Amino acid sequence: MTDTRLVASGLCLRDIDEERERIDNLLNHIEADDYFGSLATIIDLIRQEMKKTNQELRETLHNLKDDLLYLQERYKIVKK
């Protein structure tokens, strides 16, 4: 990752490198056919760390996790 602060089209080169890394990671998960499952796991970990006082948000994250696991089990991402 570069620390250069030059701006190209409004993005720092560091931002461009981080975006490329993020997209590469995303594509690797899609190719491995585990994107939805991985995303559901991350959401569940966030939900578990949240304070119990924010029950509505916890329930929303729980529902998102369940939806993503449903998609993981039944669907596959196909490039347009």
Sequence and secondary structure as in RCSB ss.txt:
>XXXX:A:sequence
MTDTRLVASGLCLRDIDEERERIDNLLNHIEADDYFGSLATIIDLIRQEMKKTNQELRETLHNLKDDLLYLQERY
KIVKK
>XXXX:A:secstr
      EETTEEHHHHHHHHHHHHHHHHHHHTT HHHHHHHHHHHHHHHS TT HHHHHHHHHHHHHHHHHHHH 
     
